[in-house]
């Protein structure tokens, strides 16, 4: 229980800090919204149907906005000098990982909750269904699970804003690819039962990287 209380305390700390500053959520949402609008203008007159490009647009917006949020997750701690306090806390350092993972996941999901209805309006697509929500949840979790580790790794470098996407994007290709394929298939009316291979890939990715991050996070944050 001490472990999960520490995780909850980190999440609550991040949520309270975000409620005061609106730093992470506002920048993520504005970035994602601008990306969707730009893609809408770029493709509207170039493709016969926005349904063909909507899955890629949604996941590109989520990826870029999520990278921005993950980059800020540890930068704020480093700039305020509170990262040392987290590392000195008498709990397993994986609690820091899960706390930051859950807070980043929460902010990304909040952005998606607001962004998806806007995508429906702009593209005139029925993209909200329980199957689409499952795909978005699993894909977002996998992205945050990997990104949290790389964010902690890049925070102590000078080029951290550049290094994080360089490290993160090649590794998250499988989960983003699976998300785009499944979102597109569901928009085309394919039944959820036919997407078993992509779903298994996403589940294995999420579980595998969570276990790897749990085992290695303590070494990642070592000075």
C-alpha positions in Angstrom: 0.0 0.0 0.0 2.9 2.4 0.7 4.0 1.9 -3.0 0.6 2.8 -4.4 0.1 5.7 -1.9 3.4 7.1 -3.3 2.1 6.7 -6.8 -1.2 8.4 -5.9 0.7 11.2 -4.2 2.8 11.9 -7.3 -0.3 11.9 -9.5 -2.2 14.2 -7.2 0.9 16.5 -7.0 1.0 16.8 -10.8 -2.7 17.3 -11.1 -2.7 20.1 -8.5 0.3 21.8 -10.1 -1.5 21.6 -13.5 -4.7 23.1 -12.0 -2.6 26.1 -10.9 -0.5 26.6 -13.9 -2.4 25.1 -16.9 1.1 24.6 -18.4 1.0 21.0 -19.8 -2.7 20.5 -20.7 -3.1 23.9 -22.4 0.0 23.5 -24.6 -0.9 19.9 -25.5 -4.4 20.8 -26.5 -3.5 23.8 -28.5 -0.8 21.9 -30.3 -3.1 19.0 -31.1 -5.9 21.3 -32.2 -3.7 23.3 -34.5 -2.3 20.1 -36.0 -5.8 18.8 -36.8 -6.9 22.1 -38.3 -3.7 22.4 -40.5 -4.2 18.8 -41.7 -7.9 19.5 -42.4 -7.0 22.5 -44.6 -4.2 20.6 -46.3 -6.2 17.4 -47.2 -9.7 18.7 -47.6 -9.3 19.6 -51.3 -6.7 16.9 -52.1 -8.4 13.6 -51.1 -11.8 12.3 -52.2 -12.9 11.5 -48.6 -11.5 12.7 -45.2 -12.2 9.2 -43.9 -9.1 8.0 -45.8 -6.7 10.3 -43.9 -8.6 10.9 -40.6 -7.0 8.0 -38.7 -3.5 9.2 -39.5 -4.3 12.8 -38.6 -5.8 11.8 -35.2 -2.8 9.7 -34.3 -0.2 12.3 -35.5 -1.9 14.9 -33.4 -2.0 12.6 -30.4 1.7 11.7 -30.9 3.0 15.3 -31.2 0.9 16.6 -28.4 1.8 13.6 -26.2 5.5 14.2 -26.8 5.1 17.8 -25.8 3.4 16.7 -22.5 5.9 14.0 -21.8 8.8 16.4 -22.3 7.3 18.7 -19.7 6.7 15.9 -17.2 10.2 15.8 -15.9 11.5 19.2 -17.1 9.2 20.9 -14.5 10.6 18.7 -11.7 14.2 19.4 -12.9 13.7 23.2 -13.2 12.1 23.5 -9.8 14.7 21.3 -8.1 12.1 18.8 -6.9 13.5 15.9 -8.9 16.1 15.3 -6.2 13.4 15.2 -3.6 11.5 12.5 -5.5 14.6 10.4 -5.8 15.3 10.7 -2.1 11.8 9.7 -1.1 11.8 6.3 0.8 9.9 4.4 -1.8 10.8 2.3 -4.8 11.8 4.5 -7.7 9.4 2.6 -9.9 6.7 4.5 -8.0 8.0 7.7 -9.6 7.6 6.0 -13.0 4.1 4.9 -12.4 3.1 8.2 -10.9 4.5 10.1 -13.9 3.0 7.6 -16.3 -0.5 7.9 -14.9 -0.4 11.7 -14.7 0.8 11.9 -18.3 -1.8 9.4 -19.4 -4.5 11.4 -17.7 -3.5 14.6 -19.4 -3.3 12.9 -22.8 -6.7 11.3 -22.3 -8.3 14.7 -21.3 -6.9 16.2 -24.5 -8.4 13.3 -26.6 -11.8 13.6 -24.9 -12.0 17.3 -26.1 -10.2 16.7 -29.4 -12.3 13.8 -30.7 -15.6 15.7 -30.9 -13.9 18.5 -32.7 -12.5 15.9 -35.2 -16.0 14.6 -35.7 -17.3 18.1 -36.5 -14.4 19.1 -38.8 -14.2 15.8 -40.7 -17.9 14.8 -40.4 -17.1 11.4 -39.1 -18.6 9.2 -36.4 -15.4 8.4 -34.7 -16.7 7.9 -31.2 -17.6 4.3 -30.3 -16.5 2.0 -27.5 -14.2 0.1 -29.9 -12.5 3.4 -30.9 -12.2 4.3 -27.3 -10.5 1.0 -26.5 -8.0 1.5 -29.3 -7.3 5.0 -28.2 -6.8 4.0 -24.5 -4.5 1.1 -25.3 -2.5 3.1 -27.8 -2.2 6.2 -25.6 -1.1 4.0 -22.6 1.6 2.3 -24.7 2.8 5.7 -25.9 2.9 7.1 -22.4 4.6 4.0 -21.0 7.5 4.3 -23.3 7.6 8.1 -23.3 7.9 8.4 -19.6 11.1 6.4 -19.5 12.7 8.3 -22.4 11.5 11.6 -20.8 13.4 10.8 -17.6 16.4 9.7 -19.6 16.5 12.9 -21.7 15.8 15.5 -18.9 19.4 15.7 -17.9 20.7 16.4 -21.4 21.1 19.8 -23.0 19.2 19.0 -26.1 16.3 17.4 -24.2 13.6 18.9 -26.4 15.2 17.4 -29.5 16.5 14.2 -27.9 13.1 12.9 -26.6 11.3 12.7 -30.0 14.5 11.2 -31.6 14.5 8.4 -29.0 10.7 8.0 -28.7 9.4 8.0 -32.3 11.3 5.0 -33.6 10.2 2.9 -30.6 6.5 3.8 -30.7 6.1 3.0 -34.4 4.4 -0.4 -33.7 1.8 1.0 -31.3 1.1 4.0 -33.6 0.9 1.8 -36.6 -1.5 -0.5 -34.8 -3.6 2.4 -33.7 -3.9 3.9 -37.2 -4.8 0.5 -38.8 -7.4 -0.3 -36.2 -9.0 3.2 -36.2 -9.1 3.1 -40.0 -10.6 -0.3 -40.1 -13.3 0.7 -37.6 -14.2 3.8 -39.6 -14.5 1.5 -42.7 -17.1 -0.6 -40.8 -15.0 -3.7 -40.1 -16.1 -5.6 -37.0 -13.9 -5.4 -34.0 -13.4 -9.2 -34.0 -11.4 -9.0 -37.2 -8.7 -6.8 -35.6 -7.4 -9.5 -33.3 -3.8 -9.4 -34.6 -3.4 -5.7 -34.2 -5.1 -5.8 -30.8 -2.7 -8.5 -29.6 0.3 -6.5 -30.9 -0.9 -3.4 -28.9 -1.5 -5.5 -25.7 1.9 -7.2 -25.9 3.5 -3.9 -26.5 1.8 -2.2 -23.5 2.5 -5.0 -21.1 6.1 -5.6 -22.3 7.2 -2.0 -22.1 5.5 -1.6 -18.7 7.5 -4.5 -17.3 10.7 -3.3 -18.9 10.2 0.2 -17.6 9.4 -1.1 -14.1 12.7 -3.1 -14.0 14.9 -0.4 -15.5 13.6 3.0 -14.3 15.8 3.0 -11.2 18.9 2.8 -13.4 17.6 5.4 -15.9 17.3 8.1 -13.2 20.6 7.4 -11.6 23.0 10.4 -11.8 
